[in-house]
């Protein structure tokens, strides 16, 4: 049986260390013993939240700190910026996502670029959202899939775009619409991304990978400006330790 706020797993992925934390499916206040695992400023913020917002915040921060420690680093309090983005310590790139009973954090050294991570439940299908989150080209590609695969085609593109937005925000400092990125997933777990930023920011190198978990899809994105030299060990796994 999963222990609430316990670590579900930690994996070394191509873009960094991913740590997942079990969340209780409950609106009950987070126990004091769990809150005490957070830095004081994070704990003070957590007690101002209620219900699932508190559970999600605490779980996400625990996942983040555990991922950073797996890199051999430590971070103080990681508070949120104006759009909810984590204000990270120097030298660290990271992103957080949560969905119902799981929170995840992806962390790496910042020299590789910025990160985005997104976690989505696979069901139930809601095809009504497709025209809102897909470009005309993406919608045509999804409509060409067999009926039983269309929702997964929509969900996967939506999830990757959510991760793209998180990774792009430090560079553009604005909301990025779904129409400003076109995603073409490959069967091997990677995706080609074409940015069409309306304000002309960039150019950027965008890398995207996705993973099918038990009833969920996990999307990871790494972005850096094309004029930023790659780190010496770019492309290697950001392993624990």
ChimeraX attribute file (.defattr): number of C-alpha atoms within 10 A of each C-alpha:
attribute: neighborCount
match mode: 1-to-1
recipient: residues
	/A:1	3
	/A:2	12
	/A:3	11
	/A:4	18
	/A:5	22
	/A:6	15
	/A:7	20
	/A:8	17
	/A:9	12
	/A:10	20
	/A:11	17
	/A:12	20
	/A:13	17
	/A:14	17
	/A:15	27
	/A:16	28
	/A:17	27
	/A:18	30
	/A:19	26
	/A:20	27
	/A:21	28
	/A:22	22
	/A:23	25
	/A:24	19
	/A:25	12
	/A:26	12
	/A:27	12
	/A:28	12
	/A:29	15
	/A:30	21
	/A:31	8
	/A:32	10
	/A:33	8
	/A:34	15
	/A:35	19
	/A:36	11
	/A:37	14
	/A:38	19
	/A:39	15
	/A:40	13
	/A:41	12
	/A:42	20
	/A:43	18
	/A:44	12
	/A:45	14
	/A:46	20
	/A:47	14
	/A:48	9
	/A:49	15
	/A:50	13
	/A:51	12
	/A:52	18
	/A:53	13
	/A:54	19
	/A:55	26
	/A:56	22
	/A:57	20
	/A:58	27
	/A:59	31
	/A:60	26
	/A:61	25
	/A:62	24
	/A:63	32
	/A:64	29
	/A:65	22
	/A:66	25
	/A:67	28
	/A:68	26
	/A:69	16
	/A:70	22
	/A:71	19
	/A:72	11
	/A:73	15
	/A:74	13
	/A:75	15
	/A:76	13
	/A:77	17
	/A:78	18
	/A:79	14
	/A:80	13
	/A:81	10
	/A:82	8
	/A:83	11
	/A:84	9
	/A:85	17
	/A:86	19
	/A:87	15
	/A:88	18
	/A:89	14
	/A:90	9
	/A:91	10
	/A:92	20
	/A:93	24
	/A:94	29
	/A:95	25
	/A:96	27
	/A:97	26
	/A:98	23
	/A:99	14
	/A:100	16
	/A:101	17
	/A:102	22
	/A:103	29
	/A:104	29
	/A:105	30
	/A:106	30
	/A:107	31
	/A:108	30
	/A:109	21
	/A:110	17
	/A:111	17
	/A:112	22
	/A:113	25
	/A:114	27
	/A:115	32
	/A:116	29
	/A:117	31
	/A:118	28
	/A:119	27
	/A:120	21
	/A:121	16
	/A:122	16
	/A:123	11
	/A:124	7
	/A:125	13
	/A:126	10
	/A:127	13
	/A:128	8
	/A:129	13
	/A:130	20
	/A:131	12
	/A:132	13
	/A:133	21
	/A:134	23
	/A:135	17
	/A:136	12
	/A:137	12
	/A:138	20
	/A:139	17
	/A:140	11
	/A:141	15
	/A:142	20
	/A:143	16
	/A:144	11
	/A:145	13
	/A:146	9
	/A:147	10
	/A:148	8
	/A:149	12
	/A:150	19
	/A:151	21
	/A:152	18
	/A:153	19
	/A:154	23
	/A:155	23
	/A:156	25
	/A:157	25
	/A:158	22
	/A:159	21
	/A:160	29
	/A:161	30
	/A:162	23
	/A:163	24
	/A:164	30
	/A:165	23
	/A:166	27
	/A:167	26
	/A:168	26
	/A:169	17
	/A:170	13
	/A:171	15
	/A:172	15
	/A:173	10
	/A:174	11
	/A:175	11
	/A:176	20
	/A:177	15
	/A:178	18
	/A:179	17
	/A:180	16
	/A:181	20
	/A:182	22
	/A:183	21
	/A:184	17
	/A:185	18
	/A:186	11
	/A:187	7
	/A:188	9
	/A:189	12
	/A:190	17
	/A:191	22
	/A:192	13
	/A:193	20
	/A:194	14
	/A:195	18
	/A:196	17
	/A:197	15
	/A:198	10
	/A:199	9
	/A:200	9
	/A:201	13
	/A:202	16
	/A:203	13
	/A:204	16
	/A:205	16
	/A:206	21
	/A:207	17
	/A:208	25
	/A:209	21
	/A:210	24
	/A:211	15
	/A:212	14
	/A:213	12
	/A:214	8
	/A:215	9
	/A:216	16
	/A:217	19
	/A:218	20
	/A:219	28
	/A:220	29
	/A:221	30
	/A:222	25
	/A:223	20
	/A:224	23
	/A:225	17
	/A:226	12
	/A:227	10
	/A:228	12
	/A:229	12
	/A:230	14
	/A:231	12
	/A:232	9
	/A:233	10
	/A:234	14
	/A:235	12
	/A:236	12
	/A:237	15
	/A:238	21
	/A:239	18
	/A:240	17
	/A:241	10
